Amino acid sequence: MAKHGKKYNEAAKKVDINKLYAPVEAMQLVKDTSYAKFNATVEVHFRLGVDPRQADQQVRGVVLLPAGLGKVVRVMVFAQGDAARLAQESGADFVVGDDEGFKKIQDGWTDWDMTIAMADMMGKAGRLGKVLGPRGLMPSPKAGNITQVAGDLPRMIKEAKGGRVEFRVDKTSGVHVPIGKTSFALADLTANFGALMDAIKKARPNAAKGNYLKKISVAATMGPGVKVDANLAQSME
């Protein structure tokens, strides 16, 4: 078992490991137990009642966090021509549409956080799967970050920079999603958590049987986990 430091142990004393907390209580505890010297990220961790080995039990979706993420999100857009110009004017940090740009990525450059693509660029972008896939940067229809209409780019870029977060189940039936920073007001963290809960519930596969939300916990970077009452979380408005 991993050993924790003195600061972690002091923070952990404030958390009852046998208690399932109401969402608002959990968010407050996360703020209270964060001891990092930086503005720590708050993450929600789910254990779902699905079998990710089955194609019909995949959980994947997108959530727009009403209070944002509290960090700078660098956006890459695959586009050319007028669409590339529109992407640049709309605030994209990087725009790639030529062979030189694609080669740079193929060689390992992935210095951005979210990818958007015009559909006519996916023939070339699709070849970058081995580079972008493992980093969660590969555009896909399911993630909603591919468009056939250049006029969609301003909205998509704005959403990406303002709090658009993608999530998907991993091999252990877990889903891990950031919802903000410990500096956020309690109301903002709670609102972001509520939006995520709604998205997770909507993403439930029809093939999933029994208890879908097995465990929910929330924690700040380096901080102790706080268990959340799944029944109360599901009933959030």
N, C-alpha and C positions, 0 to 999 in steps of 0.2 A: 504494500500500500504506500502511495506517495506521501511524503511528509510535507506539511505546510509550515510556513513561517509564522512568526509571532503575530504579525499584523493580521494575517488571514485568520488565525485561531481566535483572536480577539473579536474580529468581525463576526465569525461564525457563531459565537456565543449568543448573539442577538437573534439567531434564527432557530426556531424549534423544528428539528428535522422530522418530527412525527406529525407536524401540523400541515394541513392543506389550507393555504391562505386565500382570502378573497383577492381578486385582481388588484384592487386599489391598495390593499395592505401589502401585497407582494411588491408592487412598484415602489412604494415608500421604503420598504425594507432594503430593496436593491440600492436605492439612493443612500440610505443610512449606512449600509455596510460596505460601500465602495471606498477603498483606502488608497487607490492608485493616485499618484501625483499628477496624472494627466486626466483629461476629460474622457472617462472610460465609456466604451460602447456597451449598451444594454442589449442582450440577446435573449430570445425566447427559444426554448428547446422542447420539442414535442416527441413523444414516442407513440406511434400510431399503430392501430390494429389492422395493418395491411401486410401483405406478403410482396415486397418489391421485386421478387423474382418472377412474379406473374405480370404479364403485359397489361392485363385489365385491372391491375391494382396499383398502378402508378399514381402518385400524387404530385401534381405540378401546377403552379399558378403564379399570378402576379398580384401584388397589393400596392395600392397608392396610400402611403402613410400621410394622414392629414397634417401632421406637424413636421413632416420631413425627417431626414436622417441626421441632420446636424453635422454633415461633412460635405466636403467638395467632391462631387462625382464627375469624373472625366469621361466624356462620351465620344466614342468613335462611330463614324457613319461611313458605310460603304456606299458610295454614290459617285456618279459622274455627270458631266454636263450641267444643265440647269439645276438638277437635284443637288449636286455638290455645292453649287453656289448658294442655294437656299439653306443647306445644312450649315454652311459657314456663317451665313447671316443670322441664323437662328441660335448660334452659340455653341455649335459642336466644337469640341477641343481638337479633334483630328478628323480629317476626311480622306479616305483612300479610294482611288478609282483606277489607278494605273498599275502597270506591271511592277514598277519600281517599289510602290507601296506594298503590294502583295508579297514581293520577295523579302522585304524588310521584316514583315510579320512571319513569313515562313522561316526566316533565320532566327526567330525568337523574340522579336519586339512585341510586347503586350502591355505597354505602359498606360493602360486606361482601365476604367471600371465597368463600363456598360457599352454594349454594341447595338447599333441599329443598322439595318440594311435595306436598300432598295431591292425589290424582288429580282430585277434584271441583273443584279450583281452577285446573286447567290451561286451562279455557275462557277465563278472564280473563288468566292468566299468559301464555298463548300469544300474546297481542297485544303482549307486550313483547319479542318476538324481536329487533327492530331495536336495542333498548337493551341487552338482556342477552346476546344472541348473540355480538357482537364481543368481549365481555369474559369469555366463558367462564362466564357465570353463569346460562345458561338451563337449567332442569331438563329431563331427557329420560329415556325408558325405558332407552336404551342405557347411560347414565351411572349408572343405578341410584339416582337421587335423587328418584324419584316413587313414592309408595305409596298404596294404597287403604285401608290399615289404620292408624288413628291410633296403635295400640299399637306400631307400628314406629318411631315418631318418636324415643323415647328412645335406642334403639340407633343410629339413623342420625345423630343429633346428636352422640352420643358418638364415633362413628367419624370424623365430619367434623372434630371438634376434636382428635382424637387422632392423626391421621396418614393420613387417607383422601385420596388424590390421584388425580385424573382425568388421563388422557392421551389424545392423539389425534394422528394423523399430519397434518403440514401440507402445503402445496402443493409443497414441495421434497422430499418423502419423509422429512422429519425429524420426530423426536419429542424433546421437551425436557422433562425432569422433575426437580423438586427432590427431594433425598433427605435433607436435613438441614442442619446447620450445621458449620462448621469446628471448633467447640468440642466436637462429639460425640466420644466415644471411638471408636477405630478399629473396634472390634468392632460398635458400633452403626451406623456408616456402612456397613460391609461387610454387615451383616444387612439394612439397608434396600435396598442395591444388589441383594442376592440376591433379595429379595421382588419388586423391580421387574423383574428379569430374568425371573423366573417368569411374571409378569403379561404382559410383552411377548411371550414365547414363546407363551403361551396365546391371545394376541390375533391370532396369525398367520392371515391369511385363507386359505381353501382355494385361492383363485385365485392366490395368490402362488407363483411358480415360481423355482427357482434359489436363489441365496444371499439369505436373508432379512435377516440381520444383517450389513450391509456394513461399517459402521464404528461404533465406540463410543468416546466420549471422556468424560472427567469433568473438571470445573473448578470452582473457587470463584469467586464474584463478583470480577471484575477480574483474576483470576489466570490463568496459562497453562493450556491444555488438556493433558490427559494421555491418550494413546491406550491403550485397554484391549484385550487379546487376546480377541476374540469367542468363540473356541473354549473358552478357559478360563472365560469368563463364563457360557457356556451350560451348562457342566458343574458349576456351583456347586450344592451341596445346600441 
